[in-house]
């Protein structure tokens, strides 16, 4: 089982960009990978399935389990870009409410 390079690079980027982020990467033998990140008090997940595409979501306290993802992508690169946008947006919003 190999974790795609894009996900490895994403984890590295998150660690450097958001040093206080909480991360969990769970690569499964099937090739499916889950990446959970908590940034600015908000929880995000990226689920990569080599056969079915990639889903990206923000998990809110009111989000029911197993409802699917907010965004679906055929391209892992597109999903990674959207995930990075969500993390950056969460940080910007946290900074704007703190000011």
N, C-alpha and C positions, 0 to 999 in steps of 0.2 A: 504494500500500500504506500502510495506516495502522495504527500500533500502538494497540491499544485504550487508552482513557484509564485504565482500571483498572490496566493494566500500567505505564503511565507513572507513575501515582500510587504504585504499589508500589515501583518503582525509587527514586523520590524518598524515600519513607518509609524504605527500607532504607539508603540513603546517610546519612540523618540519624540513624537509630536505631542503626545498626551501622557507624560510620565506618571500621572496619578491614575491613569485608566486601569480598570480591572479587566483582565482578558482571560478567556478560556478557549482553547482550540482543541476540538475533539475530532480527529480523523478516524473514520471507521474502516474496517477491512474491506467493505464494499466499494470504497472510494469516495463515499459521501463524507463531507467535512462540515462541521458546525463551528462557527466562530461567534462567540458572545463577547460583547464589549460594553462596559459601563463607563460613560464619559459625561462629565458635568451632571452627574446624578440621573442620567437617562440610560436606558438599556436597549441595546441593539443586537440583532442577530443576522448572520449571513449563513445560509444553508446551501452548500454546493453539492449537486448530484451530477456526476459525469454523464448520466443518461437522460436526466430530466431538466437540466438547467439549474439556475441559481435563484434563490429567493432572498430578499432583504426586507427587514421589518424593524420597527421600533416597538418594543414591548412595554406598554403602559400598565399601570396597576389595574386598569379596568379591562385589559385585553384578555378575552377568554382563551383558554388553551385550544390548540389544534384548529385554528380558524384560517390558516393559510398565511401567505406573506402579503405585505403591503405592495411590494414590487416584485415582478418576475422577469428574469433575463435569460436569453439563450446564451449570451456571451458572459463569461466570468469577468472579463475586463470591464464590461459595462456595469456589472453588479458591484465590483470593487470600487469603481468610481462613484457610484451612488452611495455606497456605504461610507466612503470618505466624505462625501458631501453632507450626509446626515450627521456625522461626528462633528464636522466643522460648524454646521448650523447649531447644534446643541451647545457648543462652546461659545459661539457668538451670542446666542440668546441668553446664556448664563451670565456672560459679561455685561450685556446691556441691562439686565435686571439688577445686577449688583451695583451699577453706577448710580 
